[in-house]
Amino acid sequence: MNSPFKTVSSTVVTTIVAGLVAFVASIVLPFGGPDLHGKHQYTQAPEDILVLKGQEVYYQEGCQYCHSQGIRAQAWEILRFSDAEKLGYSPAPQEQASLFFTPSVQGSTRIGPDLSHIGLKMDRDALRSLLQSDPYQNPKNPQFDMKTGNHNYKYLFSQDELDALAISWKVRWMMNFGLPLNDPYQRSAFSRLADQTRGDALVEYLNFLGSRQAQYDGEFYQ
């Protein structure tokens, strides 16, 4: 039998094929299919595609390093380490709650306030005003207000390159993996993101967090 590594070209082809097989076996097959059956009560698709872009802005600006999004104990942690009869049984939302978003933005520390309810406490105009405020400038960190702790994100509202094509392909990728989105939603990226800024996208995402928490009212910790 001829060796697949006999020539340079056959070695390259064999290596590529082996890498693709390993990728499919280790990534696509175990994690490629989201568990949607009977779990839609834990999902809330973003009706506005600008929300998806807003989460990208949230991640790019590093908000998750200082802010959490309602991090709570998981169900098995409560049953094993807590007294459910005394302290109550209120685990975090199921993993399907983050079906449309990456859970990496939920944060693991809380230096600043939790942002899971910010959309319930402030409307869009208030969020926009907060992000565009002119705080006292810290010479070492001009984006941070030493007095109030607020960030100055005014510059985000002058950045309007949202790359609608990238968001459109992101939605298509999500659809290919079985998430309940559709073609009109994908095409809406081009009209919705036109004349919008990264700041507008961030405001929509923060507002969405509040509406999602309102859905969980009475089911999880507030």
C-alpha positions in Angstrom: 0.0 0.0 0.0 1.3 3.4 -0.9 2.1 5.7 2.0 0.0 8.9 2.1 3.1 10.8 3.1 5.2 9.6 0.1 5.1 13.0 -1.6 4.8 16.6 -0.4 1.4 17.1 -2.1 0.0 13.8 -0.6 1.3 14.8 2.8 -0.5 18.2 2.6 -3.7 16.6 1.4 -3.6 13.9 4.1 -2.9 16.5 6.8 -5.8 18.7 5.7 -8.3 15.8 5.5 -7.2 14.5 8.9 -7.6 17.9 10.5 -11.1 18.3 9.0 -12.1 14.9 10.3 -10.8 15.7 13.7 -12.6 19.0 13.7 -15.9 17.4 12.8 -15.5 14.6 15.3 -14.5 16.8 18.2 -16.4 20.0 17.6 -19.2 19.7 15.1 -20.8 16.4 16.2 -20.7 17.0 20.0 -21.6 20.7 20.0 -23.1 21.4 16.6 -26.7 20.7 17.4 -28.4 22.9 19.9 -30.9 21.2 22.2 -34.2 23.0 21.3 -36.8 20.3 22.0 -39.1 21.5 24.7 -36.8 24.3 25.7 -38.2 27.3 24.0 -39.5 28.7 27.2 -35.9 29.4 28.2 -35.1 31.2 25.0 -35.8 34.7 23.8 -34.7 35.5 20.3 -33.6 39.1 19.7 -36.3 40.6 17.6 -33.9 43.4 16.6 -30.8 42.3 14.8 -29.1 45.4 16.1 -29.1 43.6 19.5 -26.7 41.0 18.1 -24.3 43.7 17.1 -24.7 45.3 20.5 -23.5 42.2 22.2 -20.4 42.2 20.0 -19.7 45.9 21.0 -20.3 44.9 24.7 -17.7 42.1 24.3 -15.2 44.2 22.3 -15.3 47.0 24.9 -14.5 44.5 27.6 -17.7 45.2 29.7 -17.7 41.6 30.9 -14.5 42.0 32.8 -16.1 44.3 35.4 -19.8 43.6 35.1 -21.9 40.5 35.4 -25.2 39.6 33.9 -27.2 38.0 36.7 -24.7 35.2 37.5 -26.5 32.9 39.9 -25.9 29.4 41.2 -26.7 26.4 39.0 -29.4 24.0 40.0 -27.0 21.2 40.9 -25.0 23.6 43.1 -28.0 24.5 45.1 -29.0 20.9 45.7 -25.5 19.9 46.7 -24.2 22.9 48.6 -27.2 24.8 49.8 -30.3 24.3 51.9 -33.1 24.7 49.3 -35.9 24.5 52.0 -34.4 27.3 54.0 -32.9 29.5 51.3 -35.2 28.7 48.4 -34.6 27.1 45.1 -33.8 29.7 42.5 -31.1 28.5 40.1 -29.8 30.5 37.1 -31.6 30.3 33.8 -31.0 27.1 31.8 -28.2 27.1 29.3 -30.8 27.5 26.5 -31.3 31.1 27.8 -28.1 32.0 26.1 -28.9 30.1 22.9 -28.7 33.2 20.7 -25.7 34.8 22.6 -22.3 33.7 23.7 -22.3 33.2 27.5 -18.8 34.6 27.7 -20.2 38.1 28.1 -22.0 37.1 31.4 -18.8 37.8 33.3 -17.3 36.0 36.2 -16.5 38.9 38.5 -18.5 42.0 39.6 -16.4 45.1 40.1 -19.0 47.3 38.7 -22.8 46.8 39.1 -24.7 43.9 37.5 -26.2 44.9 34.2 -28.8 42.2 33.8 -31.6 44.6 34.9 -30.2 47.9 33.5 -32.8 47.8 30.8 -35.6 47.7 33.4 -34.2 50.6 35.4 -33.4 52.9 32.5 -35.0 53.5 29.1 -33.1 53.9 25.9 -32.8 57.7 26.2 -31.4 57.3 29.8 -28.9 54.7 28.7 -27.8 56.8 25.8 -27.3 59.8 28.0 -25.4 57.8 30.6 -23.0 56.4 28.0 -22.5 59.8 26.4 -21.9 61.7 29.7 -18.8 63.9 30.1 -17.4 62.7 33.4 -14.3 64.0 35.3 -11.4 62.5 33.4 -8.9 60.2 35.0 -5.5 61.1 33.4 -4.5 57.4 33.4 -7.8 56.1 32.1 -9.6 58.9 30.2 -12.7 56.7 29.6 -13.4 56.2 33.3 -15.0 58.7 35.8 -13.2 58.7 39.1 -16.1 60.4 40.9 -19.2 58.5 39.7 -17.6 55.4 38.3 -19.3 56.0 35.0 -17.6 55.3 31.7 -17.4 57.8 28.9 -18.4 56.0 25.7 -19.3 59.0 23.7 -16.8 57.9 21.0 -19.0 54.8 20.3 -21.7 57.1 19.0 -19.4 58.4 16.3 -18.4 55.0 15.0 -20.9 53.8 12.4 -19.1 51.0 10.7 -21.2 48.1 11.9 -20.4 45.7 9.0 -23.9 44.5 8.2 -22.6 41.8 6.0 -20.7 40.1 8.9 -23.9 40.1 11.1 -25.9 38.8 8.1 -23.5 35.8 7.8 -23.5 35.3 11.5 -27.3 34.9 11.4 -27.0 32.5 8.5 -24.5 30.5 10.5 -26.9 30.4 13.4 -29.7 29.3 11.1 -27.6 26.5 9.7 -27.1 25.2 13.2 -30.9 25.0 13.8 -31.6 28.2 15.6 -35.2 29.5 14.9 -34.3 32.5 12.8 -35.3 33.2 9.2 -34.3 34.8 5.9 -36.1 38.1 6.4 -34.4 38.5 9.8 -31.0 37.9 8.1 -31.7 40.5 5.3 -32.9 43.0 7.9 -29.3 43.6 8.9 -28.6 45.9 5.9 -31.5 48.2 6.5 -31.5 48.1 10.3 -27.7 48.8 10.8 -27.7 51.6 8.2 -27.1 55.0 9.9 -26.6 53.3 13.3 -23.5 53.6 15.5 -21.8 51.2 17.8 -23.2 53.2 20.7 -26.8 52.7 19.4 -26.1 48.9 19.1 -24.8 48.8 22.7 -27.9 50.7 24.0 -30.2 48.2 22.2 -28.3 45.3 23.7 -28.5 46.7 27.3 -32.2 47.4 26.8 -32.7 43.8 25.6 -31.1 42.5 28.8 -33.9 44.2 30.8 -36.7 42.8 28.6 -35.2 39.3 28.9 -35.0 39.6 32.7 -38.7 40.7 32.8 -39.5 37.4 31.1 -37.8 35.6 34.0 -39.7 37.5 36.6 -40.9 35.2 39.4 -38.8 32.3 38.0 -35.3 33.4 39.0 -33.6 35.7 41.4 -34.2 39.4 40.7 
